[in-house]
């Protein structure tokens, strides 16, 4: 037991630890996990006992792909609303993407602005990615030294003019610089040449939109990224993988020792192209939601480790930008509050366990970001928890969501897994979907 006095004990018949699920009492002292004790262990004098019964105690989720858009586009989202949604959904740490805010996080001065805006609004812990642009190679090391967790780039147009994409030469220059100080590049991997060659048909038909974002765009971009990472001995991470065709390339690169990791997102793993109604642009994202057969292969890749983690890619906008014309509607899925139940609903149907979900949505994203204090119920880690009733169901009502614009592709769906409460460093930050006051900290890269 820690020398610091235990203040809180959370007891459950089902606690998910790195060694498996068991009945346990988790002791908390000074915001850290002081011990994982037998279920019937005596509660230390002066400590408060919270008995969770059969509700499952999970490590708080870590979401490394969130577009908060604050400052500059706060009518789309903001730190107050995004982090409230995260807390309600069992997420205790988010990493903010560098674009869609004004200014984008592409210099240390811009990072300081972002931190100042977030500091008093964060209901969960918040860290920041930097951005890699064609003209800011000189800014990458200073941003790294200032504590960003890595660098986001696009290989095709981002959708906002202040965050242009990198061509292959510019990608090589940025990767070489980042590899020089041991940093991480995270990449929106769609090849612009394939996108330019694809047909763009205005209108409400989802099939037309899907044809405009072909799998070959992802496959080619990922193949080129692997080649660059291999040549430069650089660390790269493939964002929001949608195309199952790229999985053999990624598996082979990993087996060869290329430093590549991969994420996918709840919408690719729980929604299918066949069920998207025409005109329903709340389902639009780039790369797109693909067919059911493609989704089956993504789940196989999660099971075999080719895909490392699941994160939201929460990319909201105002409702007016979600027009019925798929060619012009804003592309992004809002799911920050719903990711855990959405994934659990599909995972349980496919025979996966909550331990698998914790690995994909907490441990692996924490490892990707180097957040050694997050991602597990283990002595010495932050006392960050989600309490889940996995057998309970609920109907998704957009009015009950905490992100700023209540637009969601999950509206009207019945999902398994009700988040009963969320805890950050031993303090309850959400109770039955209602967040408390903001107590989140701003995080910096640890190494």
C-alpha positions as CSV (number, residue, x, y, z in Angstrom):
1,X,0.0,0.0,0.0
2,X,1.2,3.6,-0.7
3,X,2.4,5.7,2.2
4,X,-0.2,8.3,1.2
5,X,-3.5,7.8,3.0
6,X,-6.2,6.0,1.0
7,X,-9.1,8.3,0.5
8,X,-11.4,6.2,-1.7
9,X,-12.1,2.5,-2.4
10,X,-14.1,1.4,-5.5
11,X,-15.4,-2.1,-5.1
12,X,-16.8,-4.3,-7.9
13,X,-17.4,-7.9,-8.6
14,X,-15.9,-7.2,-12.1
15,X,-12.8,-5.0,-12.3
16,X,-10.8,-5.1,-15.6
17,X,-7.1,-5.2,-14.9
18,X,-4.2,-6.0,-17.2
19,X,-4.2,-9.5,-15.6
20,X,-7.9,-10.1,-16.4
21,X,-11.3,-9.4,-14.9
22,X,-11.8,-10.2,-11.2
23,X,-13.7,-9.1,-8.1
24,X,-11.6,-6.5,-6.4
25,X,-11.4,-3.3,-4.3
26,X,-9.4,-0.5,-5.9
27,X,-7.8,1.9,-3.4
28,X,-7.1,5.5,-4.4
29,X,-4.7,7.9,-2.8
30,X,-3.8,11.4,-4.0
31,X,-5.4,10.8,-7.4
32,X,-3.5,7.6,-8.0
33,X,-4.3,3.9,-7.8
34,X,-2.6,2.9,-4.5
35,X,-3.5,-0.8,-4.6
36,X,-5.8,-3.4,-6.2
37,X,-7.0,-5.4,-3.3
38,X,-9.1,-8.6,-2.8
39,X,-12.8,-7.9,-3.1
40,X,-13.5,-8.2,0.7
41,X,-10.4,-6.4,1.8
42,X,-10.9,-4.2,4.8
43,X,-11.5,-0.5,3.9
44,X,-8.7,1.7,5.4
45,X,-9.7,4.0,8.2
46,X,-11.0,7.3,6.9
47,X,-11.5,6.1,3.3
48,X,-14.9,6.3,1.5
49,X,-16.2,3.0,0.1
50,X,-18.2,3.1,-3.2
51,X,-19.7,-0.3,-3.8
52,X,-20.4,-0.7,-7.5
53,X,-22.1,-4.1,-7.2
54,X,-21.9,-6.0,-10.5
55,X,-21.3,-2.9,-12.6
56,X,-17.9,-3.2,-14.3
57,X,-15.0,-1.0,-13.3
58,X,-12.9,-0.1,-16.4
59,X,-9.9,2.1,-16.8
60,X,-11.0,5.5,-18.2
61,X,-11.0,5.5,-22.0
62,X,-8.3,7.4,-23.9
63,X,-9.5,9.1,-27.1
64,X,-6.5,10.3,-29.2
65,X,-8.6,11.6,-32.1
66,X,-10.9,14.5,-31.2
67,X,-11.6,17.7,-33.2
68,X,-12.5,20.3,-30.6
69,X,-12.4,23.2,-33.0
70,X,-11.8,25.7,-30.2
71,X,-11.0,28.6,-30.6
72,X,-12.2,29.9,-33.9
73,X,-15.0,27.5,-34.8
74,X,-16.7,27.2,-31.4
75,X,-20.1,27.2,-33.0
76,X,-19.1,23.7,-34.2
77,X,-17.7,22.5,-30.9
78,X,-15.7,23.7,-27.9
79,X,-13.6,22.4,-25.0
80,X,-16.5,22.8,-22.6
81,X,-19.0,20.8,-24.6
82,X,-16.6,18.2,-26.1
83,X,-15.1,17.3,-22.7
84,X,-18.5,17.1,-21.1
85,X,-19.5,14.7,-23.8
86,X,-16.3,12.7,-23.2
87,X,-16.9,12.5,-19.5
88,X,-20.5,11.3,-20.0
89,X,-19.2,8.6,-22.3
90,X,-16.5,7.2,-19.9
91,X,-13.6,9.0,-21.6
92,X,-11.1,10.5,-19.2
93,X,-8.4,11.7,-21.6
94,X,-8.6,13.3,-25.1
95,X,-6.0,14.5,-27.5
96,X,-7.1,17.5,-29.6
97,X,-6.5,17.6,-33.3
98,X,-4.6,20.6,-34.7
99,X,-7.0,21.7,-37.4
100,X,-10.5,23.1,-37.5
101,X,-9.6,25.6,-34.8
102,X,-8.4,29.1,-35.7
103,X,-5.5,29.3,-35.4
104,X,-4.4,25.7,-36.1
105,X,-1.9,24.2,-33.8
106,X,1.1,24.6,-36.1
107,X,3.4,26.9,-34.1
108,X,4.2,27.2,-30.4
109,X,2.4,30.5,-30.3
110,X,-0.7,28.9,-31.6
111,X,-0.3,26.0,-29.1
112,X,-0.2,28.6,-26.3
113,X,-3.5,30.1,-27.5
114,X,-5.1,26.6,-27.6
115,X,-4.0,25.9,-24.1
116,X,-5.2,29.2,-22.7
117,X,-8.7,28.5,-24.2
118,X,-8.8,24.9,-22.9
119,X,-7.4,25.4,-19.4
120,X,-10.6,26.4,-17.5
121,X,-13.0,24.4,-19.7
122,X,-11.6,20.9,-19.5
123,X,-13.8,18.3,-17.8
124,X,-11.3,15.6,-18.7
125,X,-7.6,15.6,-19.2
126,X,-6.6,17.2,-22.6
127,X,-3.4,16.9,-24.7
128,X,-2.6,18.3,-28.1
129,X,-1.3,17.2,-31.4
130,X,0.7,19.6,-33.5
131,X,0.2,20.0,-37.3
132,X,2.7,19.4,-40.1
133,X,2.1,21.8,-43.1
134,X,4.1,22.4,-46.3
135,X,5.8,25.5,-44.8
136,X,6.3,24.7,-41.1
137,X,9.1,22.2,-40.9
138,X,11.0,24.7,-38.8
139,X,8.2,24.7,-36.3
140,X,8.1,21.0,-35.7
141,X,10.9,20.6,-33.2
142,X,9.8,23.6,-31.1
143,X,6.3,22.2,-30.9
144,X,7.8,18.8,-29.9
145,X,9.8,20.5,-27.2
146,X,6.7,22.3,-26.0
147,X,5.0,19.0,-25.4
148,X,2.7,18.1,-28.3
149,X,2.2,14.4,-28.6
150,X,3.0,14.2,-32.3
151,X,2.1,15.7,-35.7
152,X,-1.0,15.4,-37.9
153,X,-0.8,15.8,-41.6
154,X,-3.1,15.3,-44.6
155,X,-2.1,13.7,-47.9
156,X,-5.2,15.1,-49.6
157,X,-7.1,18.3,-49.0
158,X,-8.2,18.7,-45.4
159,X,-11.4,20.6,-46.1
160,X,-10.1,23.8,-44.5
161,X,-7.8,26.2,-46.3
162,X,-5.6,27.0,-43.3
163,X,-4.4,23.4,-43.1
164,X,-3.1,22.4,-46.5
165,X,-2.0,18.8,-47.4
166,X,1.6,17.6,-47.9
167,X,2.8,16.2,-51.2
168,X,5.3,13.3,-51.2
169,X,8.3,15.5,-51.1
170,X,6.9,17.6,-48.3
171,X,5.9,14.5,-46.4
172,X,9.5,13.2,-46.7
173,X,10.9,16.5,-45.4
174,X,8.5,16.6,-42.4
175,X,9.1,12.9,-41.6
176,X,12.8,13.3,-41.7
177,X,12.7,16.2,-39.3
178,X,10.3,14.4,-36.9
179,X,12.3,11.1,-37.1
180,X,15.4,13.2,-36.1
181,X,13.9,13.9,-32.7
182,X,12.0,10.6,-32.3
183,X,8.6,12.0,-32.8
184,X,5.4,10.5,-34.3
185,X,3.6,11.5,-37.5
186,X,-0.1,10.7,-37.6
187,X,-1.5,10.7,-41.2
188,X,-4.8,11.1,-42.9
189,X,-3.9,8.7,-45.7
190,X,-5.9,9.3,-48.9
191,X,-4.1,9.8,-52.2
192,X,-5.2,13.0,-54.0
193,X,-4.6,11.6,-57.5
194,X,-7.1,8.8,-56.9
195,X,-9.6,11.2,-55.4
196,X,-9.2,13.6,-58.4
197,X,-9.8,10.7,-60.8
198,X,-13.0,9.5,-59.0
199,X,-16.4,10.7,-60.1
200,X,-18.1,13.4,-58.1
201,X,-21.9,13.3,-58.6
202,X,-23.7,16.0,-56.6
203,X,-26.9,14.9,-54.8
204,X,-28.2,12.8,-52.0
205,X,-27.2,9.3,-53.1
206,X,-24.8,7.7,-50.7
207,X,-23.6,5.3,-53.4
208,X,-22.4,8.3,-55.4
209,X,-20.4,9.7,-52.4
210,X,-18.9,6.3,-51.7
211,X,-17.7,6.0,-55.3
212,X,-16.0,9.4,-54.9
213,X,-13.8,8.2,-52.1
214,X,-12.5,4.8,-53.5
215,X,-10.5,2.3,-51.5
216,X,-7.5,2.8,-53.9
217,X,-7.1,6.3,-52.5
218,X,-6.4,4.8,-49.0
219,X,-4.5,1.8,-50.2
220,X,-2.0,3.9,-52.4
221,X,-1.5,6.5,-49.7
222,X,-0.8,3.9,-47.0
223,X,1.6,2.0,-49.4
224,X,3.5,5.3,-50.0
225,X,3.5,6.1,-46.3
226,X,4.9,2.8,-45.4
227,X,7.7,3.2,-48.0
228,X,8.6,6.6,-46.6
229,X,8.6,5.3,-43.0
230,X,10.8,2.4,-43.9
231,X,13.3,4.6,-45.8
232,X,13.5,7.3,-43.1
233,X,13.2,4.9,-40.1
234,X,10.3,7.1,-39.0
235,X,7.3,6.4,-36.7
236,X,4.0,6.8,-38.4
237,X,0.3,6.2,-37.4
238,X,-2.5,5.6,-39.9
239,X,-5.6,7.5,-38.9
240,X,-9.2,6.3,-39.2
241,X,-8.6,3.2,-41.4
242,X,-11.6,2.4,-43.5
243,X,-10.3,0.2,-46.4
244,X,-9.8,-3.4,-45.5
245,X,-7.8,-3.8,-48.7
246,X,-4.9,-2.0,-46.9
247,X,-4.7,-4.6,-44.1
248,X,-2.2,-7.0,-45.8
249,X,0.1,-4.1,-46.5
250,X,0.0,-3.0,-42.9
251,X,0.4,-6.5,-41.5
252,X,3.4,-7.1,-43.7
253,X,5.0,-3.7,-42.7
254,X,4.5,-4.5,-39.0
255,X,6.0,-8.0,-39.4
256,X,9.0,-6.4,-41.2
257,X,9.6,-4.0,-38.3
258,X,8.4,-0.8,-39.8
259,X,7.2,1.5,-37.0
260,X,3.6,1.8,-38.1
261,X,0.5,1.7,-36.0
262,X,-3.2,1.8,-37.1
263,X,-6.5,3.0,-35.7
264,X,-10.1,2.6,-36.8
265,X,-13.2,4.3,-35.5
266,X,-16.7,3.3,-34.2
267,X,-18.5,4.4,-37.3
268,X,-16.4,2.1,-39.5
269,X,-16.9,-0.8,-37.1
270,X,-20.6,-0.4,-36.3
271,X,-22.2,1.3,-39.4
272,X,-22.3,0.0,-43.0
273,X,-22.8,1.6,-46.4
274,X,-25.8,-0.6,-47.1
275,X,-27.8,1.0,-44.2
276,X,-27.0,4.7,-44.9
277,X,-30.1,6.4,-46.1
278,X,-29.8,8.7,-49.1
279,X,-29.5,12.3,-48.0
280,X,-28.5,11.4,-44.4
281,X,-25.2,13.2,-44.3
282,X,-24.8,12.7,-40.6
283,X,-23.2,9.5,-41.9
284,X,-20.7,11.3,-44.1
285,X,-17.0,11.1,-43.2
286,X,-13.7,10.9,-45.1
287,X,-12.7,8.2,-45.7
288,X,-16.2,6.8,-45.9
289,X,-18.2,4.2,-44.1
290,X,-17.9,1.1,-46.4
291,X,-19.7,-2.2,-46.9
292,X,-20.5,-4.9,-44.4
293,X,-18.0,-7.3,-45.9
294,X,-15.3,-4.7,-45.5
295,X,-16.3,-4.2,-41.9
296,X,-16.0,-7.9,-41.1
297,X,-12.3,-7.7,-42.2
298,X,-11.7,-4.7,-40.0
299,X,-12.9,-6.6,-37.0
300,X,-10.6,-9.5,-37.9
301,X,-7.7,-7.1,-38.0
302,X,-8.6,-5.8,-34.5
303,X,-8.6,-9.4,-33.3
304,X,-5.2,-10.2,-34.8
305,X,-3.5,-6.9,-33.9
306,X,-3.1,-5.3,-37.3
307,X,-5.4,-2.5,-36.1
308,X,-4.1,-1.3,-32.8
309,X,-6.8,0.9,-31.4
310,X,-10.3,2.4,-31.7
311,X,-10.8,6.2,-31.3
312,X,-13.7,8.4,-32.2
313,X,-12.5,10.9,-34.8
314,X,-15.2,13.1,-33.3
315,X,-15.5,15.7,-36.1
316,X,-18.6,17.8,-35.5
317,X,-20.1,20.8,-37.3
318,X,-23.2,22.9,-37.1
319,X,-26.4,21.2,-38.3
320,X,-26.7,23.5,-41.3
321,X,-23.5,22.1,-42.8
322,X,-25.0,18.6,-42.8
323,X,-27.0,19.2,-46.0
324,X,-28.7,16.4,-47.9
325,X,-26.1,16.8,-50.8
326,X,-23.3,14.3,-49.9
327,X,-20.9,16.1,-52.3
328,X,-21.0,19.4,-50.3
329,X,-22.0,18.4,-46.8
330,X,-19.4,18.7,-44.1
331,X,-17.7,15.3,-43.5
332,X,-17.5,14.2,-39.9
333,X,-19.2,11.9,-37.4
334,X,-20.0,13.0,-33.9
335,X,-19.7,10.1,-31.6
336,X,-17.6,11.2,-28.6
337,X,-20.2,10.3,-26.0
338,X,-21.4,7.1,-27.7
339,X,-18.2,5.3,-28.8
340,X,-18.0,2.9,-25.8
341,X,-21.6,1.6,-26.0
342,X,-21.5,1.6,-29.8
343,X,-18.3,-0.6,-29.9
344,X,-19.5,-2.8,-27.0
345,X,-22.8,-3.4,-28.8
346,X,-21.0,-4.7,-31.9
347,X,-18.1,-6.4,-30.0
348,X,-20.4,-8.5,-27.9
349,X,-22.4,-9.5,-30.9
350,X,-19.2,-10.8,-32.5
351,X,-18.0,-12.7,-29.5
352,X,-15.5,-10.2,-28.1
353,X,-15.1,-9.3,-24.5
354,X,-15.0,-6.1,-22.5
355,X,-11.3,-6.8,-21.9
356,X,-10.9,-6.6,-25.7
357,X,-12.7,-3.3,-25.7
358,X,-10.5,-1.9,-22.9
359,X,-7.4,-2.9,-24.8
360,X,-8.6,-1.2,-28.0
361,X,-10.1,1.9,-26.4
362,X,-7.9,2.6,-23.4
363,X,-4.6,0.7,-23.2
364,X,-3.6,1.0,-26.8
365,X,-4.4,4.7,-27.3
366,X,-2.6,5.5,-24.1
367,X,0.4,3.5,-25.4
368,X,0.3,5.3,-28.8
369,X,0.5,8.7,-27.0
370,X,3.1,7.6,-24.5
371,X,0.6,8.2,-21.6
372,X,2.1,5.8,-19.2
373,X,-0.1,7.0,-16.3
374,X,-3.3,6.2,-18.2
375,X,-4.9,3.2,-19.8
376,X,-5.0,0.5,-17.0
377,X,-6.2,-0.2,-13.5
378,X,-2.8,-0.8,-12.1
379,X,-0.9,0.5,-9.1
380,X,0.7,3.9,-9.8
381,X,-1.5,4.9,-12.6
382,X,-4.0,7.7,-12.5
383,X,-7.2,6.8,-10.8
384,X,-9.2,7.2,-14.0
385,X,-12.3,5.0,-14.3
386,X,-15.5,4.3,-16.2
387,X,-18.3,2.4,-14.5
388,X,-20.3,0.4,-17.0
389,X,-23.5,-1.6,-16.8
390,X,-22.8,-3.8,-19.9
391,X,-26.1,-5.7,-20.0
392,X,-28.3,-2.6,-19.8
393,X,-29.5,-0.9,-23.0
394,X,-30.6,2.6,-24.0
395,X,-32.1,4.4,-27.0
396,X,-29.9,7.1,-28.4
397,X,-31.7,10.4,-28.1
398,X,-29.7,13.3,-29.7
399,X,-31.1,15.7,-27.1
400,X,-29.3,13.9,-24.4
401,X,-25.9,14.3,-25.9
402,X,-23.5,16.9,-24.5
403,X,-21.5,17.9,-27.6
404,X,-22.5,21.3,-29.0
405,X,-24.6,20.2,-32.0
406,X,-26.8,17.2,-31.3
407,X,-26.3,15.6,-34.7
408,X,-25.4,11.9,-34.7
409,X,-25.5,8.9,-37.0
410,X,-26.6,6.8,-34.0
411,X,-29.9,8.6,-33.4
412,X,-32.7,6.1,-32.6
413,X,-30.4,3.1,-32.2
414,X,-30.6,0.8,-29.2
415,X,-27.1,0.3,-27.7
416,X,-25.8,-2.0,-25.0
417,X,-23.7,-0.5,-22.2
418,X,-24.8,2.3,-19.9
419,X,-22.0,4.4,-18.5
420,X,-23.1,4.9,-14.8
421,X,-20.2,7.1,-13.8
422,X,-16.8,8.4,-14.8
423,X,-13.9,9.2,-12.4
424,X,-10.8,11.3,-13.1
425,X,-7.9,11.0,-10.6
426,X,-10.3,9.6,-8.0
427,X,-12.9,12.3,-8.4
428,X,-16.3,11.6,-9.9
429,X,-16.7,13.8,-13.0
430,X,-20.0,12.3,-14.4
431,X,-22.9,10.6,-12.8
432,X,-25.5,8.8,-15.0
433,X,-24.6,11.0,-18.0
434,X,-24.5,14.3,-16.1
435,X,-21.0,15.8,-15.9
436,X,-19.8,17.8,-12.9
437,X,-17.6,20.9,-12.9
438,X,-14.4,20.9,-15.0
439,X,-11.3,19.5,-13.2
440,X,-9.3,18.2,-16.2
441,X,-5.6,19.0,-16.6
442,X,-3.7,19.9,-19.7
443,X,-1.2,17.2,-20.5
444,X,2.2,17.3,-22.2
445,X,4.1,14.5,-23.9
446,X,6.2,12.7,-21.2
447,X,9.2,11.6,-23.2
